[in-house]
Amino acid sequence: MSSRNRVEVPEAKEAMERFKMEVASEIGVPLKKGYNGDLTSYQNGSVGGMMVKKMIKAQEERMAGK
């Protein structure tokens, strides 16, 4: 069984963790390293959703030559 939270490029794991914490901080979600079961699904989902939104924007800008 594969993990849904795996990093496709293992060398990027630490950078993705920093990115996740940065996004959580920006949107006011009190995410911490380790267990976050005390947060709501909405809070956790908003972090992931914002990460995806930012990654898509960055890729679109690269594709547009910006």
N, CA, C and O atoms as a Tinker XYZ file with bonds, in Angstrom:
   264  protein
     1  N      0.847000   -1.177000    0.000000    73     2
     2  CA     0.000000    0.000000    0.000000    64     1     3
     3  C      0.896000    1.244000    0.000000    63     2     4     5
     4  O      1.807000    1.364000    0.818000    81     3
     5  N      0.628000    2.141000   -0.906000    73     3     6
     6  CA     1.461000    3.346000   -0.990000    64     5     7
     7  C      0.888000    4.464000   -0.122000    63     6     8     9
     8  O     -0.311000    4.533000    0.144000    81     7
     9  N      1.790000    5.323000    0.300000    73     7    10
    10  CA     1.389000    6.457000    1.141000    64     9    11
    11  C      0.858000    7.582000    0.275000    63    10    12    13
    12  O      1.413000    7.860000   -0.788000    81    11
    13  N     -0.192000    8.222000    0.707000    73    11    14
    14  CA    -0.746000    9.353000   -0.037000    64    13    15
    15  C      0.111000   10.598000    0.149000    63    14    16    17
    16  O      0.031000   11.526000   -0.656000    81    15
    17  N      0.926000   10.633000    1.191000    73    15    18
    18  CA     1.724000   11.812000    1.497000    64    17    19
    19  C      3.177000   11.666000    1.093000    63    18    20    21
    20  O      4.045000   12.336000    1.653000    81    19
    21  N      3.451000   10.805000    0.135000    73    19    22
    22  CA     4.842000   10.612000   -0.248000    64    21    23
    23  C      5.320000   11.780000   -1.107000    63    22    24    25
    24  O      4.535000   12.439000   -1.789000    81    23
    25  N      6.599000   12.009000   -1.056000    73    23    26
    26  CA     7.224000   13.045000   -1.854000    64    25    27
    27  C      7.805000   12.363000   -3.083000    63    26    28    29
    28  O      8.562000   11.401000   -2.950000    81    27
    29  N      7.468000   12.840000   -4.270000    73    27    30
    30  CA     7.930000   12.226000   -5.510000    64    29    31
    31  C      9.439000   12.349000   -5.671000    63    30    32    33
    32  O     10.076000   11.452000   -6.222000    81    31
    33  N     10.013000   13.441000   -5.200000    73    31    34
    34  CA    11.463000   13.657000   -5.272000    64    33    35
    35  C     11.969000   13.681000   -3.836000    63    34    36    37
    36  O     11.830000   14.694000   -3.150000    81    35
    37  N     12.554000   12.580000   -3.373000    73    35    38
    38  CA    12.972000   12.496000   -1.969000    64    37    39
    39  C     13.847000   13.658000   -1.499000    63    38    40    41
    40  O     13.769000   14.055000   -0.337000    81    39
    41  N     14.669000   14.201000   -2.381000    73    39    42
    42  CA    15.535000   15.317000   -2.012000    64    41    43
    43  C     14.748000   16.575000   -1.663000    63    42    44    45
    44  O     15.294000   17.497000   -1.057000    81    43
    45  N     13.485000   16.621000   -2.036000    73    43    46
    46  CA    12.653000   17.801000   -1.791000    64    45    47
    47  C     11.841000   17.693000   -0.497000    63    46    48    49
    48  O     11.084000   18.607000   -0.169000    81    47
    49  N     11.985000   16.605000    0.231000    73    47    50
    50  CA    11.139000   16.373000    1.406000    64    49    51
    51  C     11.239000   17.499000    2.440000    63    50    52    53
    52  O     10.218000   17.987000    2.926000    81    51
    53  N     12.459000   17.910000    2.773000    73    51    54
    54  CA    12.617000   18.979000    3.770000    64    53    55
    55  C     12.051000   20.302000    3.270000    63    54    56    57
    56  O     11.424000   21.039000    4.030000    81    55
    57  N     12.271000   20.602000    1.994000    73    55    58
    58  CA    11.757000   21.847000    1.419000    64    57    59
    59  C     10.231000   21.842000    1.430000    63    58    60    61
    60  O      9.616000   22.874000    1.696000    81    59
    61  N      9.614000   20.699000    1.147000    73    59    62
    62  CA     8.152000   20.608000    1.163000    64    61    63
    63  C      7.620000   20.789000    2.581000    63    62    64    65
    64  O      6.575000   21.407000    2.780000    81    63
    65  N      8.328000   20.258000    3.553000    73    63    66
    66  CA     7.915000   20.416000    4.950000    64    65    67
    67  C      7.975000   21.891000    5.358000    63    66    68    69
    68  O      7.071000   22.389000    6.029000    81    67
    69  N      9.040000   22.587000    4.952000    73    67    70
    70  CA     9.159000   24.023000    5.240000    64    69    71
    71  C      8.046000   24.799000    4.535000    63    70    72    73
    72  O      7.457000   25.712000    5.113000    81    71
    73  N      7.763000   24.434000    3.289000    73    71    74
    74  CA     6.706000   25.080000    2.510000    64    73    75
    75  C      5.360000   24.903000    3.209000    63    74    76    77
    76  O      4.582000   25.852000    3.314000    81    75
    77  N      5.085000   23.691000    3.687000    73    75    78
    78  CA     3.829000   23.408000    4.387000    64    77    79
    79  C      3.695000   24.277000    5.639000    63    78    80    81
    80  O      2.635000   24.846000    5.897000    81    79
    81  N      4.772000   24.373000    6.408000    73    79    82
    82  CA     4.736000   25.180000    7.626000    64    81    83
    83  C      4.558000   26.668000    7.295000    63    82    84    85
    84  O      3.849000   27.384000    8.002000    81    83
    85  N      5.201000   27.122000    6.225000    73    83    86
    86  CA     5.086000   28.518000    5.793000    64    85    87
    87  C      3.646000   28.837000    5.384000    63    86    88    89
    88  O      3.101000   29.868000    5.777000    81    87
    89  N      3.038000   27.956000    4.599000    73    87    90
    90  CA     1.658000   28.160000    4.162000    64    89    91
    91  C      0.720000   28.153000    5.361000    63    90    92    93
    92  O     -0.170000   28.999000    5.451000    81    91
    93  N      0.905000   27.221000    6.275000    73    91    94
    94  CA     0.053000   27.144000    7.468000    64    93    95
    95  C      0.143000   28.441000    8.258000    63    94    96    97
    96  O     -0.870000   28.956000    8.732000    81    95
    97  N      1.337000   28.962000    8.398000    73    95    98
    98  CA     1.538000   30.215000    9.122000    64    97    99
    99  C      0.831000   31.369000    8.415000    63    98   100   101
   100  O      0.184000   32.195000    9.059000    81    99
   101  N      0.959000   31.422000    7.085000    73    99   102
   102  CA     0.332000   32.491000    6.298000    64   101   103
   103  C     -1.184000   32.516000    6.464000    63   102   104   105
   104  O     -1.788000   33.587000    6.519000    81   103
   105  N     -1.796000   31.344000    6.543000    73   103   106
   106  CA    -3.264000   31.305000    6.609000    64   105   107
   107  C     -3.788000   31.121000    8.032000    63   106   108   109
   108  O     -4.990000   30.959000    8.243000    81   107
   109  N     -2.879000   31.147000    9.003000    73   107   110
   110  CA    -3.297000   31.134000   10.403000    64   109   111
   111  C     -3.670000   29.781000   10.977000    63   110   112   113
   112  O     -4.424000   29.705000   11.946000    81   111
   113  N     -3.149000   28.708000   10.389000    73   111   114
   114  CA    -3.419000   27.375000   10.916000    64   113   115
   115  C     -2.263000   27.000000   11.849000    63   114   116   117
   116  O     -1.105000   27.030000   11.433000    81   115
   117  N     -2.562000   26.649000   13.098000    73   115   118
   118  CA    -1.504000   26.352000   14.077000    64   117   119
   119  C     -0.887000   24.968000   13.881000    63   118   120   121
   120  O     -0.919000   24.136000   14.788000    81   119
   121  N     -0.333000   24.727000   12.710000    73   119   122
   122  CA     0.286000   23.449000   12.384000    64   121   123
   123  C      1.619000   23.332000   13.108000    63   122   124   125
   124  O      2.361000   24.306000   13.230000    81   123
   125  N      1.908000   22.143000   13.582000    73   123   126
   126  CA     3.183000   21.907000   14.253000    64   125   127
   127  C      3.775000   20.617000   13.717000    63   126   128   129
   128  O      3.068000   19.803000   13.124000    81   127
   129  N      5.072000   20.427000   13.925000    73   127   130
   130  CA     5.698000   19.184000   13.494000    64   129   131
   131  C      5.130000   18.051000   14.327000    63   130   132   133
   132  O      4.867000   18.207000   15.520000    81   131
   133  N      4.949000   16.930000   13.695000    73   131   134
   134  CA     4.412000   15.780000   14.412000    64   133   135
   135  C      2.902000   15.694000   14.303000    63   134   136   137
   136  O      2.319000   16.051000   13.279000    81   135
   137  N      2.289000   15.226000   15.346000    73   135   138
   138  CA     0.857000   14.952000   15.381000    64   137   139
   139  C      0.030000   16.236000   15.352000    63   138   140   141
   140  O      0.275000   17.158000   16.130000    81   139
   141  N     -0.954000   16.287000   14.446000    73   139   142
   142  CA    -1.842000   17.439000   14.334000    64   141   143
   143  C     -3.309000   17.007000   14.349000    63   142   144   145
   144  O     -4.163000   17.650000   13.739000    81   143
   145  N     -3.584000   15.918000   15.051000    73   143   146
   146  CA    -4.940000   15.393000   15.120000    64   145   147
   147  C     -5.918000   16.302000   15.844000    63   146   148   149
   148  O     -7.130000   16.091000   15.785000    81   147
   149  N     -5.398000   17.305000   16.522000    73   147   150
   150  CA    -6.274000   18.244000   17.216000    64   149   151
   151  C     -6.827000   19.310000   16.266000    63   150   152   153
   152  O     -7.712000   20.078000   16.644000    81   151
   153  N     -6.311000   19.360000   15.038000    73   151   154
   154  CA    -6.819000   20.323000   14.055000    64   153   155
   155  C     -7.992000   19.707000   13.303000    63   154   156   157
   156  O     -8.116000   18.487000   13.203000    81   155
   157  N     -8.840000   20.568000   12.784000    73   155   158
   158  CA    -9.998000   20.077000   12.036000    64   157   159
   159  C     -9.592000   19.661000   10.627000    63   158   160   161
   160  O     -8.528000   20.042000   10.139000    81   159
   161  N    -10.435000   18.891000    9.990000    73   159   162
   162  CA   -10.208000   18.506000    8.597000    64   161   163
   163  C    -10.142000   19.748000    7.721000    63   162   164   165
   164  O     -9.341000   19.818000    6.788000    81   163
   165  N    -10.977000   20.714000    8.024000    73   163   166
   166  CA   -10.992000   21.969000    7.268000    64   165   167
   167  C     -9.639000   22.676000    7.363000    63   166   168   169
   168  O     -9.107000   23.146000    6.358000    81   167
   169  N     -9.086000   22.748000    8.573000    73   167   170
   170  CA    -7.796000   23.413000    8.757000    64   169   171
   171  C     -6.693000   22.686000    7.988000    63   170   172   173
   172  O     -5.921000   23.308000    7.258000    81   171
   173  N     -6.630000   21.378000    8.157000    73   171   174
   174  CA    -5.606000   20.596000    7.465000    64   173   175
   175  C     -5.786000   20.669000    5.956000    63   174   176   177
   176  O     -4.810000   20.801000    5.216000    81   175
   177  N     -7.016000   20.586000    5.503000    73   175   178
   178  CA    -7.297000   20.657000    4.070000    64   177   179
   179  C     -6.968000   22.007000    3.478000    63   178   180   181
   180  O     -6.541000   22.093000    2.327000    81   179
   181  N     -7.162000   23.062000    4.249000    73   179   182
   182  CA    -6.869000   24.398000    3.726000    64   181   183
   183  C     -5.373000   24.577000    3.495000    63   182   184   185
   184  O     -4.967000   25.286000    2.575000    81   183
   185  N     -4.553000   23.936000    4.325000    73   183   186
   186  CA    -3.098000   24.016000    4.131000    64   185   187
   187  C     -2.734000   23.313000    2.818000    63   186   188   189
   188  O     -2.026000   23.877000    1.983000    81   187
   189  N     -3.212000   22.102000    2.644000    73   187   190
   190  CA    -2.925000   21.355000    1.419000    64   189   191
   191  C     -3.458000   22.056000    0.183000    63   190   192   193
   192  O     -2.782000   22.109000   -0.844000    81   191
   193  N     -4.653000   22.589000    0.276000    73   191   194
   194  CA    -5.250000   23.289000   -0.859000    64   193   195
   195  C     -4.464000   24.523000   -1.250000    63   194   196   197
   196  O     -4.275000   24.793000   -2.436000    81   195
   197  N     -4.003000   25.276000   -0.256000    73   195   198
   198  CA    -3.226000   26.480000   -0.552000    64   197   199
   199  C     -1.864000   26.109000   -1.121000    63   198   200   201
   200  O     -1.344000   26.808000   -1.991000    81   199
   201  N     -1.278000   25.006000   -0.634000    73   199   202
   202  CA     0.000000   24.557000   -1.193000    64   201   203
   203  C     -0.162000   24.248000   -2.686000    63   202   204   205
   204  O      0.658000   24.664000   -3.504000    81   203
   205  N     -1.210000   23.528000   -3.027000    73   203   206
   206  CA    -1.456000   23.176000   -4.430000    64   205   207
   207  C     -1.674000   24.436000   -5.258000    63   206   208   209
   208  O     -1.128000   24.563000   -6.354000    81   207
   209  N     -2.462000   25.358000   -4.745000    73   207   210
   210  CA    -2.735000   26.605000   -5.464000    64   209   211
   211  C     -1.432000   27.362000   -5.757000    63   210   212   213
   212  O     -1.233000   27.852000   -6.868000    81   211
   213  N     -0.553000   27.453000   -4.760000    73   211   214
   214  CA     0.720000   28.163000   -4.939000    64   213   215
   215  C      1.637000   27.429000   -5.914000    63   214   216   217
   216  O      2.321000   28.063000   -6.718000    81   215
   217  N      1.655000   26.101000   -5.847000    73   215   218
   218  CA     2.501000   25.341000   -6.767000    64   217   219
   219  C      2.007000   25.468000   -8.205000    63   218   220   221
   220  O      2.813000   25.583000   -9.129000    81   219
   221  N      0.696000   25.447000   -8.400000    73   219   222
   222  CA     0.150000   25.610000   -9.744000    64   221   223
   223  C      0.467000   26.997000  -10.284000    63   222   224   225
   224  O      0.843000   27.138000  -11.448000    81   223
   225  N      0.321000   28.019000   -9.453000    73   223   226
   226  CA     0.634000   29.386000   -9.874000    64   225   227
   227  C      2.097000   29.499000  -10.285000    63   226   228   229
   228  O      2.411000   30.097000  -11.314000    81   227
   229  N      2.989000   28.927000   -9.485000    73   227   230
   230  CA     4.423000   28.987000   -9.798000    64   229   231
   231  C      4.720000   28.290000  -11.123000    63   230   232   233
   232  O      5.514000   28.784000  -11.924000    81   231
   233  N      4.091000   27.154000  -11.353000    73   231   234
   234  CA     4.314000   26.424000  -12.609000    64   233   235
   235  C      3.744000   27.195000  -13.796000    63   234   236   237
   236  O      4.373000   27.247000  -14.853000    81   235
   237  N      2.583000   27.784000  -13.642000    73   235   238
   238  CA     2.001000   28.585000  -14.721000    64   237   239
   239  C      2.908000   29.765000  -15.065000    63   238   240   241
   240  O      3.079000   30.101000  -16.237000    81   239
   241  N      3.485000   30.391000  -14.043000    73   239   242
   242  CA     4.400000   31.511000  -14.297000    64   241   243
   243  C      5.644000   31.042000  -15.033000    63   242   244   245
   244  O      6.132000   31.734000  -15.926000    81   243
   245  N      6.168000   29.861000  -14.666000    73   243   246
   246  CA     7.333000   29.313000  -15.383000    64   245   247
   247  C      6.982000   29.031000  -16.828000    63   246   248   249
   248  O      7.767000   29.312000  -17.734000    81   247
   249  N      5.797000   28.472000  -17.044000    73   247   250
   250  CA     5.367000   28.121000  -18.410000    64   249   251
   251  C      5.138000   29.386000  -19.252000    63   250   252   253
   252  O      5.320000   29.369000  -20.470000    81   251
   253  N      4.744000   30.464000  -18.602000    73   251   254
   254  CA     4.502000   31.720000  -19.307000    64   253   255
   255  C      5.802000   32.508000  -19.508000    63   254   256   257
   256  O      5.804000   33.564000  -20.141000    81   255
   257  N      6.902000   31.986000  -18.965000    73   255   258
   258  CA     8.188000   32.635000  -19.129000    64   257   259
   259  C      8.437000   33.787000  -18.176000    63   258   260   261
   260  O      9.271000   34.650000  -18.449000    81   259
   261  N      7.726000   33.811000  -17.067000    73   259   262
   262  CA     7.908000   34.895000  -16.084000    64   261   263
   263  C      8.988000   34.528000  -15.110000    63   262   264
   264  O      9.293000   35.305000  -14.205000    81   263
